[in-house]
Amino acid sequence: MSVRARKAIEDAANDVLVSVVSPWELAIKGPREGLEPTDDLELLLRRARFELLPILLRHTEPVETMPLHHRDPFDRILVAQAIVDGLTIVTADRKLTKYQVSLLPAK
């Protein structure tokens, strides 16, 4: 992770949200990519002071008109959540730079 991203995450002045879509994506894609499941992800998130961001109806609305710069439905909902809620996404995915959303490079 980049120093800038790590500092932003560690800064107590910042709220750190983890979209529920991220563990959902891990549950689906993780086994195919050889990732081991985490027994108590919710506890780990709480200990790290990360808040879980649910997918709400308002988050789905931008997806319908969003350009298809990225075909991964998980990443598209992350972008929609960031747009709707004015959030910054920490990511290494360069495809997301094509969207009008705040990004913080993870690498």
Order of alpha helices (4+ residues) and beta strands (2+ residues): alpha-beta-alpha-alpha-beta-alpha-alpha-beta-beta
